């Protein structure tokens, strides 16, 4: 019997991508928490997460950045490929990929640019970090909007939509309101984004597993 071309062969791949993304997110969170606990020379409330890219455990955090960036790119294309939404387009995965490149730009640029090109390093860091934050927040909004029209995701998509708006608002609040401690504000935005990505990956994994089981 011929199989429908749009799902069977790809479902295991979606589950694997989702599982790898969950591991990458967990690894990033654990590494970030560890570096802040281990770095007694920095105040976690005032120091942004990028400050921890330098010094002890900096290499581990830069590696976690890059692994997370690749995982987010794979997750974005997997969500796109698995979607049955009539609003489905390549805009969201492309924005997620640009965000991932920005995240890698922060990690890689901060590893050698400060020593090799100290005047250029702040510009590269600012451009890469702002690109990552802006693109991922817009991509989350677009992806949530797509998923709201997908019957497979109807139960979760509404919450994802409003959570994406919360992340977008927190980002601009962090940018425009200079009053709160910069480190705590930035980490709050990162935590909100990571939570959205974690739940999206978890839902994709569950969806792929359910559909795979239904075919057996």
C-alpha positions in Angstrom: 0.0 0.0 0.0 1.4 3.4 -0.9 1.9 5.8 2.0 0.8 9.4 1.9 3.8 11.5 1.0 3.3 14.3 3.6 3.8 12.5 7.0 4.8 8.9 7.5 8.5 9.0 6.6 9.1 12.2 8.4 7.4 11.7 11.7 10.3 9.9 13.3 12.6 12.7 12.1 10.3 15.3 13.7 10.4 13.4 17.0 14.2 13.2 16.9 14.6 16.9 16.1 12.2 17.8 19.0 14.1 15.5 21.4 17.5 17.0 20.4 16.1 20.5 20.8 14.8 19.6 24.3 18.3 18.4 25.2 20.0 21.5 23.8 17.6 23.7 25.7 18.2 21.8 28.9 22.0 21.9 28.3 21.9 25.6 27.7 19.9 26.3 30.9 22.1 24.1 33.1 25.3 25.6 31.7 24.0 29.2 32.2 22.9 28.4 35.7 26.2 26.8 36.5 28.3 29.6 35.2 26.4 32.1 37.2 26.8 30.0 40.3 30.5 29.4 39.7 31.4 33.0 38.8 31.6 34.7 42.1 33.3 37.7 40.5 30.1 38.7 38.8 26.8 40.0 40.1 24.1 37.9 38.3 21.5 40.7 38.8 23.7 43.3 37.1 25.7 41.2 34.6 24.1 40.2 31.4 24.5 36.6 30.3 26.9 37.6 27.5 29.4 38.8 30.2 29.7 35.1 31.2 31.0 34.2 27.8 34.4 35.4 28.9 36.6 34.0 31.7 36.0 30.7 33.6 33.4 28.5 32.0 33.1 30.9 29.1 33.9 28.2 26.5 31.2 25.9 27.9 28.6 28.7 27.6 29.7 29.7 24.1 29.4 26.0 23.1 25.9 25.9 24.6 25.0 29.0 22.6 26.1 27.4 19.4 24.4 24.0 20.1 21.2 25.8 21.0 21.3 27.9 17.8 21.6 24.8 15.6 18.8 23.1 17.5 16.5 26.1 17.1 17.1 26.1 13.4 16.3 22.4 13.1 13.2 22.8 15.3 12.0 25.7 13.1 12.2 23.7 9.9 10.7 20.7 11.5 7.7 22.7 12.7 7.4 24.1 9.2 7.5 20.7 7.6 5.0 19.1 10.0 2.5 21.9 9.8 -0.9 21.5 8.2 -1.8 25.2 8.7 -3.2 27.1 5.7 -1.1 30.0 6.9 2.1 27.9 6.6 5.0 29.8 5.1 8.8 29.9 5.2 8.9 33.3 7.0 9.0 31.9 10.5 11.7 29.3 10.0 13.9 31.8 8.1 13.6 34.3 11.0 14.5 31.5 13.4 17.5 30.7 11.3 18.6 34.3 11.3 18.1 34.4 15.1 20.3 31.3 15.4 23.0 32.9 13.2 22.9 36.0 15.5 23.2 33.8 18.6 26.3 32.0 17.0 27.6 35.4 16.1 27.5 36.5 19.7 29.2 33.3 20.9 31.9 33.1 18.2 32.5 36.8 18.0 33.0 37.1 21.7 35.5 34.3 21.8 38.3 36.0 19.7 37.1 39.5 18.5 37.8 41.3 21.9 41.5 40.4 21.6 41.9 40.7 17.9 39.7 43.7 17.1 38.7 45.4 20.3 37.1 48.3 18.6 35.0 46.1 16.3 33.9 43.6 19.0 31.2 45.8 20.6 29.6 46.6 17.3 29.5 42.9 16.2 28.2 41.8 19.6 25.4 44.4 19.6 24.4 43.7 16.0 24.4 39.9 16.5 22.6 40.1 19.9 19.9 42.5 18.7 19.4 40.4 15.6 19.0 37.3 17.6 16.5 38.8 20.1 14.4 40.6 17.5 14.2 37.8 14.9 13.4 35.1 17.5 10.6 37.2 19.0 9.0 37.9 15.6 9.5 34.3 14.5 7.7 33.1 17.7 4.7 35.4 16.9 4.5 34.2 13.3 4.9 30.5 14.2 2.2 30.8 16.9 -0.1 32.5 14.4 0.5 29.7 11.9 -0.2 27.1 14.5 -3.5 28.6 15.5 -4.9 27.6 12.2 -3.5 24.0 12.5 -6.0 21.6 14.0 -3.2 19.5 15.4 -2.0 22.4 17.5 -5.3 24.1 18.4 -5.1 23.2 22.1 -1.7 24.7 22.6 -1.4 27.4 19.9 -3.5 30.0 21.7 -1.3 29.9 24.8 1.8 30.0 22.5 0.4 33.1 20.8 -0.1 35.0 24.0 3.2 33.8 25.4 5.0 35.0 22.3 3.4 38.4 22.7 4.6 38.5 26.3 8.2 37.7 25.1 7.9 40.5 22.5 6.7 43.0 25.1 9.4 42.0 27.6 12.0 42.4 25.0 11.0 46.0 24.2 10.5 46.8 27.8 14.1 45.7 28.4 15.3 47.8 25.5 13.4 50.9 26.3 13.2 51.0 30.1 16.7 51.4 31.5 15.6 51.4 35.2 15.7 47.7 36.2 19.0 45.9 36.5 20.2 45.0 33.1 21.3 41.5 33.9 18.1 40.4 35.5 16.0 42.0 32.8 17.9 40.3 30.0 17.8 36.9 31.7 14.0 37.3 32.2 13.6 37.8 28.4 15.9 34.8 27.7 14.0 32.6 30.2 10.6 33.5 28.6 11.9 32.7 25.1 13.5 29.4 26.2 10.3 28.4 27.8 8.3 29.0 24.6 10.9 27.0 22.6 10.9 24.2 25.2 7.1 23.8 25.1 7.0 24.0 21.3 9.6 21.2 21.0 7.8 19.2 23.6 4.5 19.5 21.7 6.1 18.6 18.4 7.6 15.5 20.0 4.3 14.5 21.5 2.5 15.2 18.2 5.0 13.1 16.2 4.8 10.2 18.7 1.0 10.3 18.7 0.7 10.2 14.9 3.4 7.5 14.7 1.5 5.4 17.2 -1.8 5.9 15.4 -0.3 4.4 12.2 0.8 1.2 13.8 
